[in-house]
Amino acid sequence: MYQGFYNLASGMLTQSRNLNVISNNMVNIQTAGYKRDKMVSTTFQEEMLYRTGKRYKDNPEPMATTSKIRAADQTYVNYEQGSFDQTEGIYDFALAGKGFFCIDTPQGIRYTRNGSFSVDDEGYLTLNGMGRVQGTGGQPILIDSEEFSVDGQGRITLPQGALGNPAGEGTEEDGEEGSGAVREIAALRVVDFDDYEQLHKEDYGMFSTNQAPAEVERPEILWKSLERSNVDMVEEMTSMMSSQRALQSAAQVLKMYDQIMSKAATDVGRL
């Protein structure tokens, strides 16, 4: 009977942790570039069951393998790309394909798929509450004019003669559709990693790692768009209801175990 306490209590703890993961996914369903988490459980302390005689214990016969405890094993991140929303916001960017934007935070360089940027008081492109967005070469991107445009590889350009202080020497190019000469003021830095398993997920869809990032030479960037989270609300709701029912069932059976043990200690013990 005591075996049941281990099974039920560990099951309740595991389902509670799984509900925390599911709740976090549901809260971040509107967070641009958010990647869904999934908790995987495992068994702990497996034991072999044997059948023996009542009096003679020689030659026990193996029957089955059992485990006393179910425990959380690991939380995996699903890096599958989400769909895209056209926002028409001039500071919104989405990555098509692999890669991450680089954000210079007080804790160091962090990586994200969230391209919902803005500009700070000094005119630098920034991710709100996190830090400034890095351009190629690791420099912050200064944008002090709203007349800029962005191509599919993340190059930010201004029409020749428009206000703006380019970071370094700009380059002149022929504008599209007869728009005249333009100058490149910066380019978004996009990096990728060989092993996503070594990425550590932090708050607000940020990632950190000890790996050396590899520069993506020709990134695919959608301007005035954002990548949606890859959370499926229907799937999360189904998983949440399943975990809640498992948690409630384990709690009810555990209550029955407690009542039985109480009866055994009080009523049966008197006989």
C-alpha positions as CSV (number, residue, x, y, z in Angstrom):
1,M,0.0,0.0,0.0
2,Y,2.8,2.4,0.8
3,Q,3.9,1.9,-2.8
4,G,0.8,3.8,-3.9
5,F,1.8,6.9,-1.9
6,Y,5.0,7.1,-4.0
7,N,3.2,6.6,-7.3
8,L,0.5,9.1,-6.6
9,A,2.5,11.8,-4.9
10,S,5.2,11.8,-7.7
11,G,2.4,11.8,-10.3
12,M,0.9,14.9,-8.7
13,L,4.2,16.7,-8.7
14,T,5.0,15.8,-12.3
15,Q,1.5,17.0,-13.5
16,S,1.9,20.2,-11.5
17,R,5.2,21.0,-13.3
18,N,3.7,20.1,-16.6
19,L,0.8,22.5,-16.0
20,N,3.4,25.3,-15.3
21,V,5.0,24.6,-18.7
22,I,1.7,24.6,-20.5
23,S,0.6,27.8,-18.7
24,N,3.8,29.6,-19.8
25,N,3.1,28.5,-23.4
26,M,-0.4,29.9,-23.3
27,V,0.6,33.2,-21.7
28,N,3.2,33.7,-24.5
29,I,1.0,32.8,-27.4
30,Q,1.0,36.5,-28.5
31,T,4.7,37.0,-27.9
32,A,6.5,37.4,-31.3
33,G,9.0,34.7,-32.0
34,Y,8.2,32.7,-28.9
35,K,9.1,29.0,-29.1
36,R,7.0,26.4,-27.4
37,D,8.2,24.3,-24.4
38,K,7.3,20.7,-23.9
39,M,8.1,18.8,-20.7
40,V,9.0,15.1,-20.9
41,S,8.7,12.8,-17.9
42,T,10.5,9.7,-17.0
43,T,10.5,6.9,-14.4
44,F,12.7,6.7,-11.4
45,Q,14.1,3.7,-9.4
46,E,12.9,0.7,-11.5
47,E,12.7,-2.6,-9.6
48,M,12.2,-6.2,-10.6
49,L,9.2,-8.0,-9.1
50,Y,9.7,-11.7,-8.2
51,R,7.2,-14.5,-7.3
52,T,8.3,-17.0,-4.6
53,G,6.6,-19.7,-2.5
54,K,5.0,-19.0,0.8
55,R,7.4,-21.2,2.8
56,Y,10.3,-21.9,0.4
57,K,11.9,-18.9,-1.2
58,D,14.3,-20.7,-3.5
59,N,14.3,-20.1,-7.3
60,P,12.2,-16.9,-7.4
61,E,10.5,-16.3,-10.7
62,P,10.8,-12.9,-12.3
63,M,7.4,-11.3,-13.2
64,A,7.8,-7.7,-14.3
65,T,9.6,-4.4,-13.8
66,T,8.0,-1.6,-11.9
67,S,8.9,1.9,-11.0
68,K,7.9,3.7,-7.8
69,I,8.2,7.3,-8.9
70,R,7.4,9.3,-12.0
71,A,9.5,12.4,-12.4
72,A,10.1,15.3,-14.8
73,D,13.0,14.5,-17.1
74,Q,13.6,17.6,-19.2
75,T,11.9,20.5,-20.9
76,Y,12.5,20.7,-24.6
77,V,12.1,23.8,-26.8
78,N,10.3,23.4,-30.2
79,Y,12.2,25.6,-32.6
80,E,9.7,25.1,-35.4
81,Q,9.1,28.4,-37.3
82,G,5.8,30.2,-36.6
83,S,3.6,31.9,-39.2
84,F,4.0,35.6,-40.1
85,D,1.9,38.7,-39.5
86,Q,2.1,41.8,-41.6
87,T,2.1,44.7,-39.1
88,E,3.2,47.6,-41.3
89,G,5.3,48.7,-38.3
90,I,8.6,50.2,-39.6
91,Y,10.5,48.7,-36.6
92,D,9.1,45.2,-37.0
93,F,11.2,42.4,-38.4
94,A,10.7,38.7,-38.9
95,L,13.2,35.9,-39.6
96,A,12.3,33.4,-42.3
97,G,14.4,30.3,-41.8
98,K,17.0,29.6,-39.1
99,G,18.8,32.3,-37.2
100,F,18.5,34.7,-34.3
101,F,18.8,38.5,-33.8
102,C,21.5,39.6,-31.5
103,I,20.6,41.8,-28.5
104,D,23.2,43.6,-26.3
105,T,21.8,43.2,-22.8
106,P,23.3,44.2,-19.4
107,Q,24.0,40.4,-18.9
108,G,25.8,40.1,-22.2
109,I,24.8,39.2,-25.7
110,R,21.4,37.4,-25.9
111,Y,19.7,35.9,-28.9
112,T,16.0,36.0,-29.9
113,R,13.5,35.5,-32.7
114,N,11.4,38.4,-31.4
115,G,11.8,41.2,-34.0
116,S,9.3,43.7,-32.4
117,F,11.9,46.5,-32.1
118,S,11.6,50.2,-31.4
119,V,14.1,53.1,-31.0
120,D,15.3,54.5,-27.7
121,D,15.8,58.1,-26.7
122,E,19.1,58.2,-28.5
123,G,17.8,56.8,-31.7
124,Y,19.2,53.3,-31.4
125,L,17.2,50.3,-32.5
126,T,16.3,48.3,-29.4
127,L,14.2,45.5,-28.0
128,N,12.0,47.0,-25.3
129,G,13.3,46.1,-21.8
130,M,16.2,44.0,-23.1
131,G,18.8,46.1,-24.9
132,R,20.0,47.4,-28.2
133,V,19.9,45.4,-31.4
134,Q,23.3,44.6,-32.9
135,G,24.2,45.3,-36.5
136,T,26.9,43.5,-38.5
137,G,30.2,43.9,-36.8
138,G,28.6,43.9,-33.3
139,Q,27.8,47.6,-33.4
140,P,24.4,49.1,-32.3
141,I,22.2,50.4,-35.0
142,L,21.5,54.1,-35.0
143,I,18.3,55.2,-36.9
144,D,17.4,58.9,-36.5
145,S,15.2,59.1,-39.5
146,E,11.9,57.3,-40.3
147,E,12.5,57.5,-44.1
148,F,14.6,54.3,-44.0
149,S,13.9,51.1,-45.9
150,V,15.0,47.5,-45.3
151,D,15.7,44.8,-48.0
152,G,15.3,41.1,-47.7
153,Q,18.8,40.6,-46.2
154,G,18.4,43.2,-43.4
155,R,20.3,46.0,-45.0
156,I,18.9,49.4,-43.7
157,T,19.2,52.2,-46.2
158,L,18.2,55.9,-46.4
159,P,17.6,58.0,-49.5
160,Q,20.7,60.0,-50.4
161,G,20.3,63.4,-48.7
162,A,17.8,62.3,-46.1
163,L,18.6,63.1,-42.4
164,G,20.4,60.4,-40.5
165,N,23.8,59.6,-39.1
166,P,25.1,56.4,-40.6
167,A,27.3,54.1,-38.5
168,G,30.5,54.3,-40.5
169,E,30.8,55.2,-44.1
170,G,27.6,54.6,-46.1
171,T,27.5,53.1,-49.6
172,E,25.5,54.5,-52.5
173,E,23.3,52.2,-54.5
174,D,20.7,52.7,-57.2
175,G,17.2,52.8,-55.6
176,E,14.4,50.7,-56.8
177,E,11.8,52.0,-59.2
178,G,13.7,55.2,-59.9
179,S,13.8,56.3,-56.2
180,G,17.3,57.6,-56.7
181,A,20.6,56.9,-54.8
182,V,20.4,55.4,-51.3
183,R,23.0,54.8,-48.7
184,E,23.3,51.9,-46.4
185,I,23.5,52.9,-42.7
186,A,23.6,49.5,-41.1
187,A,22.6,45.8,-41.5
188,L,20.9,43.6,-38.9
189,R,23.2,40.9,-37.5
190,V,21.7,37.4,-37.7
191,V,23.6,34.4,-36.3
192,D,22.9,30.7,-36.0
193,F,24.2,27.8,-33.9
194,D,25.3,24.2,-34.7
195,D,23.6,22.7,-31.6
196,Y,20.3,24.1,-30.5
197,E,20.4,21.7,-27.5
198,Q,23.0,23.9,-25.9
199,L,20.9,27.0,-26.1
200,H,19.5,28.1,-22.7
201,K,16.1,29.6,-22.8
202,E,15.6,32.6,-20.6
203,D,12.7,35.0,-19.9
204,Y,10.9,37.0,-22.7
205,G,12.0,34.6,-25.5
206,M,15.7,35.2,-25.0
207,F,18.4,32.6,-25.4
208,S,22.0,32.4,-24.1
209,T,24.8,29.9,-24.9
210,N,28.5,29.3,-24.6
211,Q,28.7,28.4,-28.3
212,A,30.4,30.6,-30.8
213,P,27.7,32.1,-33.1
214,A,28.1,31.6,-36.8
215,E,27.2,34.6,-38.9
216,V,24.3,34.1,-41.4
217,E,25.7,35.7,-44.6
218,R,22.4,35.9,-46.5
219,P,19.6,36.0,-43.9
220,E,15.9,36.1,-45.0
221,I,14.3,39.0,-43.2
222,L,10.7,40.2,-43.7
223,W,10.3,43.9,-42.9
224,K,7.1,45.3,-41.4
225,S,6.2,41.7,-40.2
226,L,6.5,39.7,-37.1
227,E,6.8,35.9,-36.5
228,R,4.0,34.5,-34.5
229,S,4.7,32.1,-31.6
230,N,4.6,28.4,-32.6
231,V,2.1,27.6,-29.8
232,D,-1.0,25.8,-30.8
233,M,-3.8,26.9,-28.5
234,V,-6.0,23.8,-29.1
235,E,-3.1,21.4,-28.4
236,E,-2.2,23.3,-25.2
237,M,-5.8,23.3,-24.0
238,T,-6.0,19.6,-24.6
239,S,-2.8,19.0,-22.7
240,M,-3.9,21.2,-19.9
241,M,-7.2,19.4,-19.4
242,S,-5.4,16.0,-19.5
243,S,-2.9,17.1,-16.9
244,Q,-5.6,18.6,-14.7
245,R,-7.6,15.4,-14.8
246,A,-4.6,13.3,-14.0
247,L,-3.7,15.6,-11.1
248,Q,-7.3,15.5,-9.7
249,S,-7.5,11.7,-10.1
250,A,-4.2,11.2,-8.2
251,A,-5.4,13.5,-5.5
252,Q,-8.6,11.7,-5.0
253,V,-7.0,8.3,-4.9
254,L,-4.3,9.6,-2.5
255,K,-7.2,10.8,-0.2
256,M,-8.7,7.3,-0.3
257,Y,-5.3,5.8,0.6
258,D,-5.1,8.1,3.6
259,Q,-8.6,7.1,4.7
260,I,-7.7,3.4,4.4
261,M,-4.5,3.9,6.4
262,S,-6.5,5.7,9.0
263,K,-9.0,2.9,9.3
264,A,-6.2,0.3,9.5
265,A,-4.6,2.3,12.4
266,T,-7.8,2.9,14.4
267,D,-10.5,0.4,13.7
268,V,-8.6,-2.7,12.5
269,G,-5.9,-2.1,15.1
270,R,-8.4,-2.6,17.9
271,L,-9.3,-6.1,16.9
